[in-house]
Amino acid sequence: MRRDQVAGIEWAAHMPSLWPNKVARIRWRDTDENRGGVFYVGRLTPTPLGRLFDKESELERRVRAWEEGAVTAGVPDKLAGLASPEIPAVTSQSLREALSWSAIAGSILATAFVAMVVGCLFDFPFARTLGSQGDGWKIVFFATAARSLLATFDRIRIQSAE
């Protein structure tokens, strides 16, 4: 990508998670072909949490150096003739739809069902008897509570990013 095609570089969290990774959001525009879009540059391989900050700092340093013109290496001959990409129609589901309240409710019900199956497999009692408090329901409660909390954090995070 040529420098004149880059419309802007922003740094943001890429995907909602408890430990989000930072990526460069690069907006581009090719006025010759009347095309434009956005792509992300981030780390490709999983990184241990202890080295995550170092890897993201190195990526940010390299992208900022390119943006400021400190990297003066020319474009390789194989890449010099490439045109801007043609972007097909988008057919994927948006994060907003994936984290709608009905999708979250369905996910919580699925989690409760899986927790009940696990409780049955490990022979946790679901009925209160003389020596039991119905530990199977505790598994269902804690699994759905944890899933609900994570889904709510993800939804809040997406809304605050917009």
URHUQUI-V231935 format. One record per residue. RES is the residue in three letters. OMEGA is omega in radians with two decimals (* if undefined). Layout:
res: (RES:RES)
omega: (OMEGA:OMEGA)
//
This chain:
res: (MET:ARG:ARG:ASP:GLN:VAL:ALA:GLY:ILE:GLU:TRP:ALA:ALA:HIS:MET:PRO:SER:LEU:TRP:PRO:ASN:LYS:VAL:ALA:ARG:ILE:ARG:TRP:ARG:ASP:THR:ASP:GLU:ASN:ARG:GLY:GLY:VAL:PHE:TYR:VAL:GLY:ARG:LEU:THR:PRO:THR:PRO:LEU:GLY:ARG:LEU:PHE:ASP:LYS:GLU:SER:GLU:LEU:GLU:ARG:ARG:VAL:ARG:ALA:TRP:GLU:GLU:GLY:ALA:VAL:THR:ALA:GLY:VAL:PRO:ASP:LYS:LEU:ALA:GLY:LEU:ALA:SER:PRO:GLU:ILE:PRO:ALA:VAL:THR:SER:GLN:SER:LEU:ARG:GLU:ALA:LEU:SER:TRP:SER:ALA:ILE:ALA:GLY:SER:ILE:LEU:ALA:THR:ALA:PHE:VAL:ALA:MET:VAL:VAL:GLY:CYS:LEU:PHE:ASP:PHE:PRO:PHE:ALA:ARG:THR:LEU:GLY:SER:GLN:GLY:ASP:GLY:TRP:LYS:ILE:VAL:PHE:PHE:ALA:THR:ALA:ALA:ARG:SER:LEU:LEU:ALA:THR:PHE:ASP:ARG:ILE:ARG:ILE:GLN:SER:ALA:GLU)
omega: (3.12:3.14:-3.10:3.11:-3.12:-3.12:3.13:3.09:3.11:3.11:-3.10:3.00:-3.03:-3.10:3.10:3.08:3.11:3.12:-3.04:3.06:-3.10:3.12:3.04:3.08:-3.03:3.06:3.14:3.14:3.07:-3.08:3.12:-3.10:-3.09:3.13:3.08:3.14:-3.13:2.96:-3.07:3.03:-3.13:3.13:-3.04:-3.06:3.08:-3.11:3.07:-3.08:-3.14:-3.11:-3.08:-3.12:3.13:-3.14:3.13:3.10:3.11:3.10:-3.13:3.12:-3.11:3.14:3.12:3.10:3.09:-3.10:-3.11:3.10:3.14:3.09:-3.04:3.14:3.14:3.11:3.09:-3.10:-3.13:-3.07:-3.03:-3.08:-3.11:3.06:3.10:-3.08:3.01:-3.07:3.10:3.11:-3.13:-3.12:-3.09:-3.14:3.14:3.09:3.14:3.12:-3.12:-3.13:3.04:-3.10:3.12:3.09:3.11:3.13:3.09:3.11:3.14:3.10:3.10:3.10:3.12:3.12:3.13:3.12:3.10:3.12:3.11:3.09:3.11:-3.14:3.14:3.01:3.02:-3.13:3.09:-3.14:3.07:3.07:-3.05:-3.08:-3.04:3.10:-3.10:-3.06:3.11:3.14:3.08:3.10:3.13:-3.13:-3.08:3.11:-3.13:3.10:3.12:3.14:3.12:-3.14:3.13:3.14:3.12:3.09:3.12:-3.13:3.11:-3.12:3.12:3.14:-3.13:3.13:-3.08:*)
//
